[in-house]
Amino acid sequence: MLFYVFALQGIMNITFPSGEVRQFDDGTTGMQIAEAISPGLARMALAIFVNDEPYDLSRPITTDATIRIVTFNDEDGKEVFWHSSAHLLAEAVQELWPGTKFTIGPPIEHGFYYDVVPPDGVSISSDDFPAIEKKMKELSKAGNTYDRRVVQFDEAMEYYTSTEDNEFKRELVEGLKDSEITFYTQGNFTDLCRGVHVPSTSYLKYPKVLSVAGAYWRGDASQPMLTRLYGITFPKKQMLEDFLEMRAEAERRDHRKLGKELGLFMISPKIGGGLPVWLPKGTTVRRRLEDFMRNQQVKRGYKEVITPHIGSLDLYRTSGHYPYYKDSQFTPMDVDDEEYMLKPMNCPHHHSVYANTPKSYRDLPYRLAEFGTVYRYEQSGELNGLSRVRGFTQDDAHIYCTDDQLKDEIKDVIDLTQHVFSTFDMEVQTRLSFRDDNEEKYGGAIELWERAQQEIKEVADELELDYTIAEGEAAFYGPKIDFIVKDAIGRKWQLGTVQVDYVMPERFELEYTGSDNAKHRPVIIHRAPFGSLERFFSILIEHFAGNFPFWLAPEQVSVLPIASAHEEYATDLANKLKGLGYRVNLDVRNEKISRKIAESEQQKVPYALVIGDREMEANSVAVREHGVGDKGAMPVDEVLALFAKLNDVE
């Protein structure tokens, strides 16, 4: 017997995230669905996702769908909120400076920006921020709705020719010739925009203009320079106050400021933009980080290699890094009728090391590691201290293994990565970065991708990781496990990554002889817990506010004699500490002890040992802990035991 199920005319089946299915009339809006759930949700709702497509809450839904309503508590909700706020900022600027040309205004991780071209004779500066904020609050109180309208290509071009003469928008419209074009209007402001937006400007109660900068149109230095206004908004006043407090704390922790004050690194125009120099104190920290990682790698069976800073262009053609990442690489150079390039990745070099000698299944897993320096072209406007540079060193490793070994190797790499971040007291979140449907972005056979993604997900489930899946965030040769860490003031940073790669073994024709005497392809795991040492160091500086833990500090101990009569005792103690491997600053200057202590504090040295008559008589020291103060007198043996414990990091 056959059974047929017919959808009721005019009725939609709406599936909620919980799996519950409820029926609504055809044409019901997202806001009406939110109201049907609860008045509280309706007050907080910002947008609705219909079969994963974002909809304005006022837009009718006309088909059976799986829906997800987002609020400011959701990342997608914040994006909608801040996208709408960019339009509110633009409307305020338009009212204050009529004739301003608007280009793009996207949401970003914290807030939004809008790139504008003010009228001739107008230069928008920080002095104008209060006026912009006042106007934004005024427009917010007006409660104007964000009205969506689908327009034809010719209509859009006409609008940005006659109603507004805006060559930037015309260029954007030209790129949408074969796509749906939508305008959004709130109050007196109309913008070319895909959406979506909050129901009205009244949601955007607490705005703040944060900064102003220059930016080239579409990031191209040959294009016109625009004025970029950064801002942020919140639905509650306390949220804005908390953000501004965190921002002020972030400025106090800025690694560029602390790096200079503590003598950790320098960037000189004489050397070149984006090419940092690690100063002696910074180098000390770097070496400790490297030693920490090396110790872990030795325990886990890695072999360390060193590869050149340049390579044949053909090497990167084989790997696909050229031309996949051509725009982010330095121009190839001609050497003796051959083309070479500054190394953008360590991977191809390691694959060549693997292929250097025949391998059997008994040699696998084969783990190669390197602190390898690579070079990427970054535009000058994108450079930022140590966090965005042109030359940086990765704690790179590649594991070549059999299919049967893959899961265990991934688990070990995850364990290593989690150990690294827990050592630095960082909270870790996990993201599985998979491919999307844009085949041009990726190399290799789809069935290998599906296999790799399935294996990564199985490992994450077996380890009971709390993860999210991000489609479209994979590397061009394979899916990834990305680790996002939260620092001491709540900011999130993407750091370590683990990648599964079935593509490079094919490109480099890598092989091993199996137990069946047949040739097989290994699987490659790419691994870099620190990622870039430069970027990781910048985050560490800000995470610890320069107050590095004892084992990592560039100077661990200051030995401070009060007077010249105490110098011999102090020198003997300093030499003893140095002999035990501690990093010691012996301050025998003819200065008051209060100044010596203050300067040790300013340099954030974890411990200061003050020596006077009583300390010499008792074979002790007066201990001062940075940021805490006087800890009282302690026998030297107790101090040594304390330091040994603090210095013991595995």
C-alpha positions, 0 to 999 in steps of 0.5 A: 500500500502506498501512502502520500503526504500532502502539505496543507495549503498555506501552512509551513512546517518550521523546524527549530534548532531543538528539532521541534516542528511547528506549523505557521501560516505561509508568509509568517515573518521571523518576528511573528515566530519569535513572538509566538515563542516568547515576548522576551525572545521577540524583544531580543531577536535581531534576525532569523536564519531560514535554511541557513540564509539570513533574513530580516525579521520583517521578511515573510517566510514562504516555505517549509524551513529550519530556522534559527533566531539570533540575538546579541548573545550570538556571534551572528547576532553581533554581526547583524547588530554591528552591520546595522550600526555601520549604516547608522554611522553613515547616516550620521555622517551624511547628516553632518557632512552632506555630499559625503561618498560612502563605499563599504561598511562591514561588521568586524570582530569588535564593532564595524567600520565605514570607509567614506570620502568626505566633501572637498575641504572636510577632514574628519578627525577624532575631534568630530567623534562627539558630534558623530556619536550625538547624531547617532544617538539622535537617529537611534531614538528616531526608531527608523526601520531598516527597509529592504528593497530589491532593485534591478541593475539599471535602477541601481546604476541610475541611483548612483549616477543621478541621485548620488554621484558615487563611482565607488558604489557604481563599481560595486553594482557592476560586480552584481550584474548577475546577482540579486541587488538590494537596497536598504533604507533607514530614515533619509539614508539609502545604501547598497547592501545585502543585509540583513539588519535589525528591525529598527535603529532604536536597537542601537542605543549606545554608540561609540566612535573609536578611531579614524584611519586612512584606507585605500579603496579595496586595499589597493595602493593605486586606488584613492585614499578613503577615510575609515571610521571605526565604531562599536555599539551595544544594546546596553550601557553596561556593555559599552562601559565594560568594552571601553574598560577592556579596551583601556586595559588592552592599550595598557597591555599593548605589546608594541608599548611594552616591547619598547619599555621592556627592551624586547624587540624593535622594528626599524625603517632602516631594516624594513617594515614588518621585519622585527628584530628580537633584542637580547631580552626578547631573544631570551624569551624566544629561546625559552619558548623554543626550548619548551617546545623542543623538549615536548617534541623530543618526548614525542619522537620528532626529528628536527631539521633546518631548511633554507630561507629561499627555494626554487619556484618550481618547488612552490608550483608543485606544492600549489602555494604558487599560485594559490597564495601568489598575492601574499608572496614576494616577487620571485627572483632570477638566479643563474637562469633559475627562479627562486622565491623567499620561502612562504611555507616550510611544508614543501621543504619538509616533503623534500626531506621525507622523499630524500630516502626510501621509507617503509611502513616501519619508518612511520610515523615520521615526524619532522619539526623546524623553527622555520622562518618564512616570508609573506608580503603584507601591505604596509597599512596592515603591518602591526607590531609583532602580530602582523609582519613580513618575516616570521618563524613558525614552530612547524612540524609535519607528520607522515603516517599511515591511514591506520596511524592517523587518528592516534597522531592527531590525538597526540598533536591535540594533546600537545597543543592543549598542553602548550596553552594550559601552560600559559593559563589560556582557555582554549576553544576548538573549531573544525575548519572544513571546505565549502562548495567553491571548488576553485579554492581547494586542491585534491579529490573531493573523496579524499577531502570527505575522508579527512573531514570525517576523520577529524570529526571522529577524533574530536568526538572521541576526545569529547572536544567542545567544537564548532564547524566552520565551512569555507575556512579550510586550507587549500590542501586540507581541513583543519582543527583550529585552536582559539585561545582566550587571554587574560582580558577575554580577547580571543586569538586563533593560534595553534592549528592541526591540518590533515592533508591527502593532497601534498602526498599526491603532488610530491609523489610521496611513498612508503613501502607497506607490509605487502611490499606495495607502494602507498601514499602516506597521510600528512599532518601539519602542526604548529601550536605556537603558529608564528613565534612573533604573533604568539609572543605579541599575545603573550606580552599582552596576556601577561601584561609583560609580567612573564612567569618566572621560568619565561622572564628575560630577567628572573632575579634582581640582586640588590645590595643596599650599600657597597659593604654588601656588594661582595655577598651580593656578587657571590649570590648572583654568581651562584644563581647564574651558575644554576642557570638563572637569569640574574641582574646584579645592581651594584650602582651607587643608587638608593635601594628604593630606586633600585627596587623601583627600577626592578619593578618597572622592568617587571623582574619577578623577584628582587633579593635585597641584601643588607647587614641583617641578611649577610649575618643570617645568610638570608635575603629580603625577598620582594615579589613583583606586583606583590611587594615585601615577602620578608626575609628567607634563608638562601636555601629556601629561595633556591628551592622556591626558584627551582620549583618555579623554573620547573616547566615540562 
